[in-house]
Protein backbone atom coordinates (compact mmCIF):
# COMPACT_ATOMS: atom_id res chain seq x y z
CA UNK A 1 0.00 0.00 0.00
CA UNK A 2 1.38 3.38 -1.01
CA UNK A 3 1.84 5.88 1.84
CA UNK A 4 1.29 9.61 1.60
CA UNK A 5 2.81 11.84 4.27
CA UNK A 6 1.82 15.32 5.26
CA UNK A 7 3.26 18.22 3.25
CA UNK A 8 2.34 21.38 5.09
CA UNK A 9 0.01 22.51 7.86
CA UNK A 10 -2.88 24.86 7.47
CA UNK A 11 -1.58 28.32 8.28
CA UNK A 12 -3.82 29.69 10.99
CA UNK A 13 -4.36 32.63 13.23
CA UNK A 14 -5.20 30.53 16.33
CA UNK A 15 -7.89 31.45 18.80
CA UNK A 16 -5.48 30.72 21.68
CA UNK A 17 -2.68 28.34 22.47
CA UNK A 18 -3.41 25.10 24.27
CA UNK A 19 -2.13 24.66 27.79
CA UNK A 20 1.05 22.65 28.26
CA UNK A 21 4.20 22.39 26.18
CA UNK A 22 4.15 23.59 22.54
CA UNK A 23 2.74 21.23 19.95
CA UNK A 24 4.70 19.84 17.02
CA UNK A 25 5.67 22.48 14.41
CA UNK A 26 3.59 20.67 11.78
CA UNK A 27 0.38 21.09 13.77
CA UNK A 28 -1.46 24.24 14.79
CA UNK A 29 -4.01 24.17 17.62
CA UNK A 30 -7.02 26.39 17.01
CA UNK A 31 -7.85 26.73 20.68
CA UNK A 32 -8.57 24.80 23.85
CA UNK A 33 -11.83 24.30 25.67
CA UNK A 34 -11.57 23.12 29.26
CA UNK A 35 -8.95 20.50 28.53
CA UNK A 36 -10.00 19.57 25.02
CA UNK A 37 -9.03 21.28 21.79
CA UNK A 38 -9.57 21.94 18.11
CA UNK A 39 -6.94 21.43 15.41
CA UNK A 40 -7.04 22.22 11.69
CA UNK A 41 -4.29 21.29 9.23
CA UNK A 42 -3.70 20.35 5.63
CA UNK A 43 -1.77 17.48 4.14
CA UNK A 44 -1.04 17.23 0.43
CA UNK A 45 -4.44 15.59 -0.13
CA UNK A 46 -6.64 16.18 2.92
CA UNK A 47 -7.86 18.80 5.33
CA UNK A 48 -8.19 17.63 8.93
CA UNK A 49 -10.48 19.43 11.34
CA UNK A 50 -10.68 17.62 14.67
CA UNK A 51 -12.53 18.65 17.80
CA UNK A 52 -11.44 16.47 20.74
CA UNK A 53 -12.96 16.51 24.25
CA UNK A 54 -11.17 16.63 27.65
CA UNK A 55 -9.55 13.35 28.74
CA UNK A 56 -9.48 11.94 32.26
CA UNK A 57 -7.25 8.99 33.14
CA UNK A 58 -9.00 5.65 32.82
CA UNK A 59 -12.31 7.13 31.63
CA UNK A 60 -13.78 6.70 28.17
CA UNK A 61 -13.89 10.14 26.52
CA UNK A 62 -16.79 11.76 24.77
CA UNK A 63 -16.70 11.15 21.00
CA UNK A 64 -14.07 12.97 19.00
CA UNK A 65 -15.32 14.80 15.89
CA UNK A 66 -12.71 14.08 13.21
CA UNK A 67 -13.66 15.81 9.95
CA UNK A 68 -11.74 14.79 6.81
CA UNK A 69 -12.11 16.70 3.53
CA UNK A 70 -10.51 15.95 0.16
CA UNK A 71 -8.67 19.07 -1.02
CA UNK A 72 -9.11 18.08 -4.67
CA UNK A 73 -12.85 18.83 -4.59
CA UNK A 74 -13.56 19.98 -1.01
CA UNK A 75 -15.91 17.06 -0.45
CA UNK A 76 -16.03 14.73 2.58
CA UNK A 77 -14.15 11.44 2.81
CA UNK A 78 -16.91 8.89 2.35
CA UNK A 79 -15.00 5.65 2.81
CA UNK A 80 -11.79 4.35 4.27
CA UNK A 81 -10.33 2.84 7.43
CA UNK A 82 -9.07 5.40 9.95
CA UNK A 83 -6.50 4.48 12.59
CA UNK A 84 -6.01 6.74 15.62
CA UNK A 85 -2.66 6.07 17.29
CA UNK A 86 -2.10 7.61 20.71
CA UNK A 87 1.35 7.43 22.36
CA UNK A 88 1.67 8.43 26.00
CA UNK A 89 4.20 8.63 28.83
CA UNK A 90 6.59 5.72 29.25
CA UNK A 91 5.88 4.25 25.84
CA UNK A 92 2.19 3.69 26.49
CA UNK A 93 0.21 3.12 23.27
CA UNK A 94 -3.45 3.05 22.43
CA UNK A 95 -4.75 2.28 18.94
CA UNK A 96 -8.31 2.66 17.71
CA UNK A 97 -9.37 1.47 14.24
CA UNK A 98 -12.57 2.75 12.64
CA UNK A 99 -13.51 0.85 9.49
CA UNK A 100 -15.71 3.58 8.05
CA UNK A 101 -16.91 7.10 8.85
CA UNK A 102 -19.93 7.40 11.14
CA UNK A 103 -21.29 9.98 8.67
CA UNK A 104 -19.78 11.33 5.44
CA UNK A 105 -16.47 12.91 6.38
CA UNK A 106 -16.81 12.33 10.15
CA UNK A 107 -15.11 9.72 12.35
CA UNK A 108 -15.96 9.54 16.08
CA UNK A 109 -13.54 7.51 18.23
CA UNK A 110 -13.91 7.44 22.06
CA UNK A 111 -10.42 6.67 23.49
CA UNK A 112 -9.74 5.54 27.05
CA UNK A 113 -6.26 6.69 28.06
CA UNK A 114 -4.69 5.03 31.16
CA UNK A 115 -1.92 7.50 32.04
CA UNK A 116 -1.86 11.18 32.92
CA UNK A 117 0.37 13.57 31.02
CA UNK A 118 0.80 14.54 27.40
CA UNK A 119 -0.07 12.11 24.62
CA UNK A 120 0.85 12.31 20.95
CA UNK A 121 -2.02 11.69 18.48
CA UNK A 122 -1.57 10.62 14.84
CA UNK A 123 -4.07 9.48 12.22
CA UNK A 124 -3.73 7.17 9.22
CA UNK A 125 -6.46 6.98 6.60
CA UNK A 126 -6.36 3.91 4.35
CA UNK A 127 -8.51 4.18 1.23
CA UNK A 128 -8.19 3.27 -2.42
CA UNK A 129 -4.92 1.40 -1.83
CA UNK A 130 -3.22 4.48 -0.36
CA UNK A 131 -2.39 5.38 3.25
CA UNK A 132 -2.51 9.04 4.24
CA UNK A 133 -0.60 9.92 7.43
CA UNK A 134 -1.97 12.90 9.35
CA UNK A 135 -0.43 14.28 12.55
CA UNK A 136 -2.85 15.67 15.12
CA UNK A 137 -0.48 16.86 17.86
CA UNK A 138 -0.47 16.62 21.63
CA UNK A 139 -3.31 16.41 24.09
CA UNK A 140 -3.29 16.28 27.90
CA UNK A 141 -4.81 13.55 30.09
CA UNK A 142 -5.86 14.75 33.54
CA UNK A 143 -5.90 12.74 36.78
CA UNK A 144 -9.60 13.37 37.55
CA UNK A 145 -12.50 15.67 36.81
CA UNK A 146 -11.39 18.14 39.45
CA UNK A 147 -8.06 18.60 37.65
CA UNK A 148 -9.70 19.80 34.43
CA UNK A 149 -9.13 23.48 33.59
CA UNK A 150 -12.02 25.72 34.48
CA UNK A 151 -11.14 28.73 32.38
CA UNK A 152 -12.48 28.55 28.83
CA UNK A 153 -10.86 30.96 26.42
CA UNK A 154 -13.36 32.99 24.44
CA UNK A 155 -12.73 33.33 20.68
CA UNK A 156 -12.95 36.72 18.95
CA UNK A 157 -16.48 38.03 18.57
CA UNK A 158 -16.16 38.72 14.83
CA UNK A 159 -15.76 35.07 13.85
CA UNK A 160 -18.28 33.52 11.47
CA UNK A 161 -19.41 29.94 12.01
CA UNK A 162 -19.77 27.86 8.88
CA UNK A 163 -19.84 24.15 9.59
CA UNK A 164 -18.10 21.42 7.61
CA UNK A 165 -21.50 19.97 6.77
CA UNK A 166 -22.48 23.30 5.21
CA UNK A 167 -19.20 23.46 3.30
CA UNK A 168 -19.62 19.93 1.99
CA UNK A 169 -23.18 20.57 0.78
CA UNK A 170 -22.20 23.22 -1.78
CA UNK A 171 -19.43 24.17 -4.22
CA UNK A 172 -16.70 25.30 -1.85
CA UNK A 173 -12.98 25.96 -2.11
CA UNK A 174 -10.24 27.66 -0.13
CA UNK A 175 -7.04 29.12 -1.61
CA UNK A 176 -3.83 30.42 -0.06
CA UNK A 177 -2.92 34.08 -0.48
CA UNK A 178 0.51 34.24 -2.08
CA UNK A 179 3.05 36.66 -3.50
CA UNK A 180 2.61 37.29 -7.21
CA UNK A 181 3.70 39.73 -9.92
CA UNK A 182 0.74 41.17 -11.81
CA UNK A 183 0.84 43.93 -14.45
CA UNK A 184 -1.06 47.15 -13.94
CA UNK A 185 -4.37 47.41 -15.77
CA UNK A 186 -7.01 49.79 -17.06
CA UNK A 187 -10.74 48.97 -17.22
CA UNK A 188 -12.53 48.66 -20.54
CA UNK A 189 -15.78 47.42 -21.98
CA UNK A 190 -16.16 45.94 -25.45
CA UNK A 191 -17.68 43.20 -27.55
CA UNK A 192 -16.79 39.97 -29.29
CA UNK A 193 -16.53 40.27 -33.07
CA UNK A 194 -15.31 38.07 -35.90
CA UNK A 195 -12.14 39.05 -37.77
CA UNK A 196 -12.54 40.09 -41.38
CA UNK A 197 -11.46 36.70 -42.72
CA UNK A 198 -13.61 34.79 -40.23
CA UNK A 199 -17.06 36.18 -41.04
CA UNK A 200 -19.05 36.13 -44.29
CA UNK A 201 -22.51 37.38 -45.29
CA UNK A 202 -23.28 35.29 -48.37
CA UNK A 203 -25.72 36.84 -50.83
CA UNK A 204 -27.09 35.54 -54.13
CA UNK A 205 -25.39 37.17 -57.15
CA UNK A 206 -28.08 35.83 -59.50
CA UNK A 207 -31.86 35.72 -59.44
CA UNK A 208 -33.67 32.43 -59.62
CA UNK A 209 -35.39 29.55 -57.87
CA UNK A 210 -33.68 27.82 -54.94
CA UNK A 211 -33.61 24.10 -55.77
CA UNK A 212 -34.22 21.26 -53.32
CA UNK A 213 -30.98 19.51 -52.38
CA UNK A 214 -30.47 16.08 -50.87
CA UNK A 215 -28.67 17.72 -47.96
CA UNK A 216 -29.29 21.37 -47.28
CA UNK A 217 -26.96 22.92 -44.64
CA UNK A 218 -28.63 24.46 -41.58
CA UNK A 219 -27.40 26.69 -38.74
CA UNK A 220 -24.82 24.90 -36.65
CA UNK A 221 -23.45 22.86 -39.54
CA UNK A 222 -19.74 23.09 -40.25
CA UNK A 223 -18.83 23.95 -43.85
CA UNK A 224 -15.59 24.07 -45.83
CA UNK A 225 -14.37 26.92 -47.97
CA UNK A 226 -15.82 26.34 -51.45
CA UNK A 227 -18.59 24.04 -50.23
CA UNK A 228 -21.92 24.42 -52.04
CA UNK A 229 -24.63 25.87 -49.78
CA UNK A 230 -27.48 26.17 -52.30
CA UNK A 231 -28.38 25.58 -55.96
CA UNK A 232 -30.12 28.33 -57.89
CA UNK A 233 -31.89 27.77 -61.20
CA UNK A 234 -32.08 31.08 -63.13
CA UNK A 235 -35.68 31.91 -64.03
CA UNK A 236 -37.00 33.00 -67.44
CA UNK A 237 -37.60 36.47 -66.10
CA UNK A 238 -33.93 36.94 -65.33
CA UNK A 239 -31.63 34.46 -66.98
CA UNK A 240 -28.52 36.53 -66.37
CA UNK A 241 -26.49 33.59 -65.08
CA UNK A 242 -27.31 31.39 -68.05
CA UNK A 243 -26.79 34.31 -70.41
CA UNK A 244 -23.38 35.15 -68.89
CA UNK A 245 -22.33 31.52 -69.08
CA UNK A 246 -23.46 31.43 -72.73
CA UNK A 247 -21.40 34.59 -73.37
CA UNK A 248 -18.31 32.81 -72.02
CA UNK A 249 -18.87 29.76 -74.22
CA UNK A 250 -19.45 31.97 -77.29
CA UNK A 251 -16.33 34.07 -76.53
CA UNK A 252 -14.25 30.93 -76.14
CA UNK A 253 -15.39 29.69 -79.53
CA UNK A 254 -14.73 33.05 -81.19
CA UNK A 255 -11.24 33.23 -79.67
CA UNK A 256 -10.45 29.69 -80.85
CA UNK A 257 -11.79 30.46 -84.35
CA UNK A 258 -9.73 33.66 -84.56
CA UNK A 259 -6.58 31.78 -83.54
CA UNK A 260 -7.24 29.20 -86.28
CA UNK A 261 -7.90 31.83 -88.98
CA UNK A 262 -4.83 33.83 -87.98
CA UNK A 263 -2.68 30.73 -88.21
CA UNK A 264 -4.06 30.18 -91.75
CA UNK A 265 -3.27 33.79 -92.66
CA UNK A 266 -6.93 34.64 -93.21
CA UNK A 267 -7.21 37.48 -90.65
CA UNK A 268 -4.97 40.07 -89.07
CA UNK A 269 -3.40 39.91 -85.60
CA UNK A 270 -5.75 42.72 -84.43
CA UNK A 271 -8.80 40.43 -84.87
CA UNK A 272 -7.19 37.81 -82.63
CA UNK A 273 -6.47 40.36 -79.92
CA UNK A 274 -10.05 41.63 -80.05
CA UNK A 275 -11.41 38.07 -79.65
CA UNK A 276 -9.12 37.44 -76.68
CA UNK A 277 -10.23 40.69 -75.07
CA UNK A 278 -13.90 39.76 -75.46
CA UNK A 279 -13.19 36.40 -73.81
CA UNK A 280 -11.43 38.08 -70.91
CA UNK A 281 -14.39 40.41 -70.33
CA UNK A 282 -16.89 37.56 -70.45
CA UNK A 283 -14.84 35.46 -68.03
CA UNK A 284 -14.38 38.36 -65.62
CA UNK A 285 -18.13 39.01 -65.46
CA UNK A 286 -18.92 35.32 -65.04
CA UNK A 287 -16.32 34.66 -62.36
CA UNK A 288 -17.29 37.81 -60.45
CA UNK A 289 -20.59 36.17 -59.52
CA UNK A 290 -18.89 32.85 -58.68
CA UNK A 291 -19.66 31.16 -61.95
CA UNK A 292 -18.03 27.78 -62.65
CA UNK A 293 -17.21 26.82 -66.22
CA UNK A 294 -18.24 23.48 -67.59
CA UNK A 295 -15.67 20.80 -66.82
CA UNK A 296 -14.23 22.64 -63.82
CA UNK A 297 -14.29 21.07 -60.35
CA UNK A 298 -17.67 21.70 -58.69
CA UNK A 299 -19.46 22.54 -61.93
CA UNK A 300 -22.10 19.89 -61.40
CA UNK A 301 -24.12 17.96 -63.97
CA UNK A 302 -26.23 20.95 -65.06
CA UNK A 303 -24.00 23.87 -66.12
CA UNK A 304 -26.97 26.24 -66.12
CA UNK A 305 -27.57 25.83 -62.35
CA UNK A 306 -25.69 28.29 -60.18
CA UNK A 307 -23.89 26.83 -57.15
CA UNK A 308 -23.82 29.26 -54.21
CA UNK A 309 -20.61 28.49 -52.30
CA UNK A 310 -19.11 29.48 -48.95
CA UNK A 311 -16.03 31.68 -49.34
CA UNK A 312 -14.66 30.60 -45.94
CA UNK A 313 -14.64 27.56 -43.71
CA UNK A 314 -16.61 27.78 -40.47
CA UNK A 315 -20.06 27.25 -39.03
CA UNK A 316 -23.37 28.42 -40.48
CA UNK A 317 -24.86 30.89 -38.02
CA UNK A 318 -27.83 32.00 -40.14
CA UNK A 319 -29.81 30.60 -43.06
CA UNK A 320 -32.32 33.07 -44.44
CA UNK A 321 -33.59 31.24 -47.53
CA UNK A 322 -35.48 27.98 -48.09
CA UNK A 323 -35.76 25.48 -50.97
CA UNK A 324 -38.43 26.56 -53.44
CA UNK A 325 -37.97 30.24 -52.63
CA UNK A 326 -37.40 32.73 -55.43
CA UNK A 327 -34.39 34.91 -54.68
CA UNK A 328 -33.31 38.11 -56.30
CA UNK A 329 -29.86 39.47 -56.96
CA UNK A 330 -28.30 40.45 -53.62
CA UNK A 331 -30.60 38.38 -51.36
CA UNK A 332 -28.83 37.65 -48.06
CA UNK A 333 -28.90 33.85 -47.93
CA UNK A 334 -26.36 32.62 -45.34
CA UNK A 335 -24.00 33.85 -42.65
CA UNK A 336 -20.88 31.80 -41.98
CA UNK A 337 -18.59 32.38 -39.00
CA UNK A 338 -15.25 30.79 -38.25
CA UNK A 339 -15.39 30.64 -34.40
CA UNK A 340 -11.89 29.24 -33.79
CA UNK A 341 -10.35 32.69 -33.30
CA UNK A 342 -12.42 35.77 -32.52
CA UNK A 343 -11.61 39.34 -31.57
CA UNK A 344 -12.22 41.09 -28.28
CA UNK A 345 -12.59 44.74 -29.28
CA UNK A 346 -12.02 46.81 -26.14
CA UNK A 347 -13.17 50.41 -25.98
CA UNK A 348 -10.58 52.23 -23.89
CA UNK A 349 -11.77 55.51 -22.33
CA UNK A 350 -10.03 58.53 -23.84
CA UNK A 351 -8.39 59.38 -20.51
CA UNK A 352 -6.44 56.10 -20.76
CA UNK A 353 -5.63 56.43 -24.48
CA UNK A 354 -1.97 57.27 -23.90
CA UNK A 355 -1.47 54.13 -21.78
CA UNK A 356 -3.07 51.95 -24.49
CA UNK A 357 0.20 51.90 -26.43
CA UNK A 358 1.71 49.82 -23.58
CA UNK A 359 -1.04 47.19 -23.60
CA UNK A 360 0.33 43.64 -23.55
CA UNK A 361 -2.80 41.59 -22.97
CA UNK A 362 -6.29 41.55 -21.52
CA UNK A 363 -8.73 39.58 -19.43
CA UNK A 364 -12.49 39.85 -19.67
CA UNK A 365 -15.83 38.24 -18.94
CA UNK A 366 -18.84 38.21 -21.24
CA UNK A 367 -22.47 38.80 -20.41
CA UNK A 368 -24.27 35.83 -18.93
CA UNK A 369 -21.08 34.03 -17.87
CA UNK A 370 -18.61 34.21 -15.00
CA UNK A 371 -15.66 32.47 -16.66
CA UNK A 372 -12.65 34.73 -17.22
CA UNK A 373 -11.10 34.75 -20.69
CA UNK A 374 -7.58 35.93 -21.41
CA UNK A 375 -5.99 37.38 -24.55
CA UNK A 376 -2.27 37.94 -24.99
CA UNK A 377 -2.11 38.84 -28.71
CA UNK A 378 -2.78 42.47 -29.55
CA UNK A 379 -4.08 42.77 -33.12
CA UNK A 380 -4.20 46.56 -33.31
CA UNK A 381 -4.43 49.73 -31.25
CA UNK A 382 -6.65 52.43 -32.73
CA UNK A 383 -5.34 55.84 -33.72
CA UNK A 384 -8.60 57.81 -33.62
CA UNK A 385 -10.84 58.54 -30.63
CA UNK A 386 -14.50 57.88 -31.41
CA UNK A 387 -16.18 61.32 -31.17
CA UNK A 388 -19.42 59.87 -29.75
CA UNK A 389 -18.24 57.27 -27.20
CA UNK A 390 -14.91 59.02 -26.48
CA UNK A 391 -13.10 55.69 -26.59
CA UNK A 392 -10.16 54.17 -28.43
CA UNK A 393 -10.57 50.67 -29.93
CA UNK A 394 -7.97 48.03 -29.08
CA UNK A 395 -8.34 44.62 -30.74
CA UNK A 396 -7.18 41.31 -29.27
CA UNK A 397 -7.17 37.87 -30.88
CA UNK A 398 -8.85 35.30 -28.61
CA UNK A 399 -8.57 31.57 -29.12
CA UNK A 400 -12.03 29.98 -28.97
CA UNK A 401 -11.56 26.22 -29.53
CA UNK A 402 -14.67 25.21 -27.57
CA UNK A 403 -16.92 27.81 -29.19
CA UNK A 404 -17.84 29.30 -25.81
CA UNK A 405 -17.53 32.86 -27.09
CA UNK A 406 -20.22 34.08 -29.47
CA UNK A 407 -20.01 36.93 -31.94
CA UNK A 408 -21.95 39.91 -30.63
CA UNK A 409 -21.52 39.23 -26.90
CA UNK A 410 -20.75 42.27 -24.79
CA UNK A 411 -17.64 42.02 -22.63
CA UNK A 412 -16.14 43.76 -19.62
CA UNK A 413 -12.57 43.45 -18.42
CA UNK A 414 -9.15 45.01 -17.95
CA UNK A 415 -6.23 45.62 -20.28
CA UNK A 416 -2.82 44.69 -18.88
CA UNK A 417 0.02 47.14 -19.27
CA UNK A 418 3.32 48.34 -17.86
CA UNK A 419 5.74 46.67 -15.47
CA UNK A 420 4.28 44.03 -13.12
CA UNK A 421 3.43 44.99 -9.56
CA UNK A 422 4.52 42.57 -6.83
CA UNK A 423 2.36 41.91 -3.79
CA UNK A 424 0.11 39.51 -1.92
CA UNK A 425 -2.58 38.20 -4.26
CA UNK A 426 -5.81 36.28 -3.80
CA UNK A 427 -8.06 34.62 -6.40
CA UNK A 428 -10.21 37.29 -8.03
CA UNK A 429 -13.36 35.28 -7.44
CA UNK A 430 -12.68 35.39 -3.68
CA UNK A 431 -13.35 39.15 -3.63
CA UNK A 432 -16.94 40.25 -3.05
CA UNK A 433 -18.34 43.73 -3.58
CA UNK A 434 -20.30 44.61 -0.45
CA UNK A 435 -21.80 48.09 -0.60
CA UNK A 436 -18.82 49.40 -2.54
CA UNK A 437 -16.24 47.69 -0.33
CA UNK A 438 -13.97 44.86 -1.54
CA UNK A 439 -14.32 42.02 0.97
CA UNK A 440 -12.78 38.57 1.38
CA UNK A 441 -13.54 35.86 3.91
CA UNK A 442 -10.48 34.40 5.61
CA UNK A 443 -10.50 30.89 7.03
CA UNK A 444 -9.13 30.79 10.57
CA UNK A 445 -10.10 27.23 11.40
CA UNK A 446 -12.06 24.29 10.06
CA UNK A 447 -15.40 25.99 10.75
CA UNK A 448 -14.37 29.55 11.65
CA UNK A 449 -14.08 32.46 9.22
CA UNK A 450 -13.47 36.19 9.43
CA UNK A 451 -14.63 39.02 7.17
CA UNK A 452 -11.83 41.29 5.94
CA UNK A 453 -12.07 44.52 3.94
CA UNK A 454 -9.21 44.65 1.42
CA UNK A 455 -7.60 47.34 -0.70
CA UNK A 456 -7.30 45.84 -4.16
CA UNK A 457 -4.59 46.50 -6.73
CA UNK A 458 -3.84 45.20 -10.23
CA UNK A 459 -5.60 42.07 -11.43
CA UNK A 460 -4.98 39.65 -14.28
CA UNK A 461 -8.53 38.33 -14.07
CA UNK A 462 -7.53 35.20 -12.16
CA UNK A 463 -5.52 36.75 -9.30
CA UNK A 464 -5.82 40.20 -7.74
CA UNK A 465 -3.26 41.95 -5.56
CA UNK A 466 -4.57 43.06 -2.16
CA UNK A 467 -2.55 45.88 -0.62
CA UNK A 468 -4.03 45.35 2.83
CA UNK A 469 -6.35 43.05 4.74
CA UNK A 470 -4.76 39.68 3.98
CA UNK A 471 -1.26 38.38 4.70
CA UNK A 472 0.71 35.94 2.58
CA UNK A 473 -0.08 32.38 3.64
CA UNK A 474 -3.56 33.14 4.94
CA UNK A 475 -6.44 31.26 3.43
CA UNK A 476 -9.38 32.87 1.70
CA UNK A 477 -12.65 31.39 0.51
CA UNK A 478 -12.27 31.20 -3.28
CA UNK A 479 -15.65 29.58 -3.90
CA UNK A 480 -18.61 29.85 -1.56
CA UNK A 481 -17.69 33.27 -0.11
CA UNK A 482 -21.23 34.57 -0.64
CA UNK A 483 -22.67 31.72 1.41
CA UNK A 484 -20.19 32.48 4.21
CA UNK A 485 -21.37 36.09 4.06
CA UNK A 486 -24.98 34.94 4.43
CA UNK A 487 -23.96 32.86 7.44
CA UNK A 488 -22.46 36.00 8.99
CA UNK A 489 -25.84 37.72 8.72
CA UNK A 490 -27.76 34.92 10.43
CA UNK A 491 -28.43 34.25 14.11
CA UNK A 492 -25.48 31.91 14.62
CA UNK A 493 -22.91 31.95 17.37
CA UNK A 494 -19.52 30.30 17.74
CA UNK A 495 -19.14 28.26 20.88
CA UNK A 496 -15.83 27.51 22.48
CA UNK A 497 -15.12 24.78 19.93
CA UNK A 498 -16.17 26.63 16.80
CA UNK A 499 -19.43 24.86 15.96
CA UNK A 500 -22.55 26.83 15.12
CA UNK A 501 -25.45 26.67 17.55
Steps between C-alpha positions, in 0.01 A plus 500: 500500500638838399546750785445873476652723767401848599644790299408816684267613777211735461630846581276637771446794724416290810231592747741427788780262579427176680628456852818299547815474292495620136359264241696361207597764239292319237179542699316815602245493783199722439417534867428307817174450682526382859762238427395407149597671177446566132763449230490579128775407254559406140693213351573475129160336444280559805378762741467383860271680741480319833315603813609282794348504851679512840662172609507359852723205588325166468169648381353457154489844335210662325509439123763682300375683189761428232405673174692398186463691172660425163684812382456401135126575508429615858265208556488267803688171523224245454691176546821370646646349816626756752757408764549726803835433667556654842845482665532600864753520783739209542429353159131444565302443178134493416370423151144538377394381153180628340406310185280773356380852580198530729364758253651635177831658594466442877670239720415482873742297715463493883849423643568387856848615601657334810777747588506868588723739310543597138413257222592520133213438253545393136250386238534269200227481238510193275285527188532409135827313559670808647583590861488866599691588819363798692654638820258639757737619774501476877216479746502487881348227719395620845496299824130563577210730426611747764833546320336620178557868416211724589588801290366482145662741259250703302563534124478839327147631462532569126540135402248345262387142554464292187493129571674227302160355416402833344828516309458147369144564379598765244777595256773613737872566474774670698820646352821630655591866458843516340754742358456563129609744229204644311510776236310822551169526317236738371127418484321469168175376356462352153348226290589177326526530122622280217817598313460604139608161366285309749155639419301495175154625400423291192256655254363370170670663198231366265122489506319171482328212675671327793507128417439216745824325594551157651680664791438865568733655764333654806623723784758321709637296211871523429591586140824512302622785286355442152223270622167538319229645726215530248410441134326775307323444169481831307140583410368609159440847634867547577730252335811707561703206629418280203552792264841584652605137481387491135706816436809322635444195280442721193812710576708186539386376161566836334849518652579146382366577150706820479815312602434242226434763230807700600715190477362445146579861409134585445472784756724759658657484847265781617195271456661238724572755771142627487364144540729437797389825661133407461571164665676668790204733558250215488705290742546790741125565516421131542760434768403815691170336593670168584423331173663162430582404143397166363757232577644684800494343847162563666321584176236235553298307243289799391723792394203737500440459877688746717680354803507743794821423691650599835808720461637392840502196723303522824155447644169617355351747746203611288302360208249747362373317191311174444472250212233608253546868581557749220801718575608820338845636434656598834270293726677427830493120513754377759736623769812295567729558798834341575486485885850360561654845549293808578581857595439675829463865400557707814385860516759682709381828656674802349664585833695172475581533128866584558550186712340282229827495306651292785225237498637145505187295558151496645256303709124527476166339573199497270137559583320203648819320606747518787795326334801726444655502153852618428659645186872556456516590128433863416370530143488879481477817706278770352631841401174697510276573799134434422332844524176355642618240755833675572681167489794348316459150350760236585463159334616169647501156339332243727528127449154341515547124444189399696275760338408649838531856372231622262521785253306798631543432873577804711811475716650674801857469620842656547792561267841407640784745461830620641742333739354236735415596856609258773284434804275260687231369266177308546275334240285767337185299559568511876433876505141610558360848447304588813350848485798631306758329721727217379465216751654155541424229753806354670498149642637490854403144583304206366166670569603856590529791257561873521384783274780727377476823300786513248661769288530350154771566243575370150324187380562258215145368521600187691701655786470845656756675718369611840702782654352447845268270691659163424850370572697256288421144606152576630212312349206661327173352381538481121162338438204527734592842645146630447356215705748576780382861485139385537602292801650814655162672473308220671433433868795266551757504775839335537538296814831425660571227245395685187174323416188697416210484743 
